[in-house]
Amino acid sequence: QVQLVESGGGLVQAGGSLRLSCAASGRTFSRYTMGWFRQAPGKERDFVAAITWNGANKYYADSVKGRFTISRDNAKNTVYLQMSSLKPEDTAVYYCAAGPLISVAYTMTEPKRYDYWGQGTQVTVSS
């Protein structure tokens, strides 16, 4: 069992930056692939980024590539999402998720692949 708690959301102007954190409970954090998703009002939950257990492989949605960076610190049981050059269309609730140990992150773009989810943190980007 893994419990996930996101933090770091807030209100930011377009062009600004935020860093989201997701703290995980349990001693097996390093065995999980971690992902970030987002959901805007009235829309489906969309993939943002994923990172393999050792951080060696990462994958991003085209919409955030070059602006967002996913990373993890297994010693701290935490995964991060550094968001830069934010746009109003990035406004959403951001969720972190834990999924099975795999070697390539591009296979982890579907929400159904993940076993555990946090409750989300709101990110609002004003124009």
Phi, psi and omega in degrees: 000135179231132174250136186238135179228116179272153174205167175103356178289172179164194179257131181216151177281155176305138184092348182277186183227154173214153172238119176268145176237151176223110181265132182248143174269166176094160184264003185250021183307319185293350180271355186254142162285139181243142180225159171241136175231166175216153181220118176270158181305130178076007182239166178285163177283122186252144176292141176244305184198156177217154181217136180286172190303326183256005180078003186284336183230131181228155178214142185231150168293148181301327185292342183241355184300132181088347179246327182249149177226126176261141178209169179212153175232100185293334178291334180255003181053044186224140172243145185238156170225105176273121184244125180233166180049048185294147181238156177305327180289354173277353180298125183181172166272129182256131182241141168258156184213152179243131181228183185293156179291118177223172186256346181229125189286337185293346178278358188246043181265350181262132179305327184292347179283345187260146185260331185228146183224147170275180183269351174097157176222136185279132172240124179236124180247118182267148181270000000 
